[in-house]
Amino acid sequence: MSDYLFGTDVSHYQKAINWEKVKQRGQGDFSIIKLMYESSRRKDEFFELNYSGCKKNNIPVGIYLFYYTGGNRILSIPISF
């Protein structure tokens, strides 16, 4: 047993991920998955695939939205599941 947790931070940049292999390699203690593109309000094209892959392999999931305002604008994006 390790004193550390090993996880992944993923988005469309990583393309399709073999979550079974991630788990087998001991890198599946958790995953943080990007939900949306910065300010486009479009869901990351690999979000559903990554989310379901983690769930199928019993990998705990966190979700994030990376948003750069580019100034003094206020972030206000409704999200529902």
C-alpha positions in Angstrom: 0.0 0.0 0.0 1.3 3.4 -1.0 1.2 6.6 1.0 0.1 8.4 -2.2 -2.9 8.4 -4.5 -2.4 8.3 -8.2 -4.9 9.9 -10.4 -5.4 11.5 -13.8 -6.5 14.9 -15.0 -8.1 14.4 -18.4 -9.9 16.2 -21.2 -10.3 16.1 -25.0 -6.5 16.6 -25.3 -5.9 13.0 -24.2 -8.5 11.6 -26.7 -9.9 8.1 -25.9 -8.5 6.5 -22.8 -8.4 2.8 -21.9 -9.7 3.2 -18.3 -9.3 -0.5 -17.6 -5.5 -0.2 -18.3 -5.3 2.9 -16.2 -6.8 1.0 -13.3 -4.6 -2.1 -13.9 -1.4 0.1 -13.9 -2.3 1.5 -10.5 -3.0 5.0 -11.8 -6.8 4.9 -11.1 -7.2 6.0 -7.5 -9.2 8.9 -8.9 -9.7 11.0 -12.0 -10.5 14.7 -12.5 -12.4 15.2 -15.8 -12.9 18.5 -17.6 -16.5 19.2 -18.2 -16.5 22.2 -20.5 -14.4 24.2 -22.9 -13.2 27.5 -21.4 -15.8 30.0 -22.3 -17.7 28.3 -25.1 -20.3 26.6 -22.9 -19.8 23.4 -24.9 -19.3 20.2 -23.1 -15.8 18.6 -23.6 -16.3 16.1 -26.5 -14.7 13.3 -24.4 -16.4 14.0 -21.1 -19.2 11.4 -21.4 -16.7 8.7 -22.6 -14.2 9.5 -19.8 -17.0 9.7 -17.1 -18.5 6.4 -18.1 -15.1 4.7 -18.4 -14.2 5.8 -14.8 -17.6 4.6 -13.5 -17.3 1.3 -15.3 -13.9 0.7 -13.7 -14.8 2.0 -10.2 -12.5 5.0 -10.4 -13.7 7.9 -8.3 -14.4 11.0 -10.4 -14.2 14.7 -9.9 -15.3 17.2 -12.5 -13.9 20.6 -13.3 -14.6 23.6 -15.5 -11.6 25.6 -16.5 -12.6 29.1 -17.2 -10.5 32.1 -18.1 -12.4 35.4 -17.9 -9.8 37.5 -19.7 -10.6 40.4 -17.5 -13.1 41.5 -14.9 -16.1 39.5 -16.2 -18.0 37.3 -13.7 -18.3 33.6 -14.3 -22.0 32.5 -14.3 -22.7 29.3 -16.1 -25.6 27.1 -15.0 -24.6 23.4 -14.9 -27.1 20.6 -14.4 -26.8 16.8 -14.5 
